[in-house]
Amino acid sequence: MEFDLHPSVTLRTGTFSAVIAPVECVLAGMNTSRVLRRFMFLYLCGDSSRLLQGIDRSSVQMEVRRAVTAPGLTGLIRGAYHTIIFAEHDPGIYEGDEEAMDRVADALHGAGERALVTLYAPVSDPSFERLSRKADRVFHITPAWPPAAAARRPARIRHSSAAGKGQTTLEGI
């Protein structure tokens, strides 16, 4: 099974992928995907979520689980029977416990052998970097540049009322 999160990012069953992308980009991919309706989808997050309120629940059939500790997250991942596991990164649950990060990374990698597993963060941080070391693939999606609003704005054209002193123009040649 494949899931196109973005035109340049295809997530596949049997892999653990780490994704760094703007919230709007991930929401657009999740809300327009037909794949997420057909498969068992587990959404994991901490106490708060940047994405959850923006997901169109009519386009996705998902089960939501919250983990407030790294051991709790590890248990949820290991007990998951879903085809798709999407974990929104919450650096606060690790509290500097590097061993806990390694256990979570191992659980994500292990689940990726039988499911499509994605670890998501809008920006990277040291704990995300450590978790993503076990990922099969890491995607970094950046916003389009220049921003759409700037691209529509006409360029400034400076007109001088008269040529500078002592200068000649091409018209005068």
Summary of the structure (lengths in Angstrom):
residues: 173
radius of gyration: 22.9
end to end distance: 68.5
largest distance: 81.6
contacts: 484
relative contact order: 0.20
helix: 34%
strand: 23%
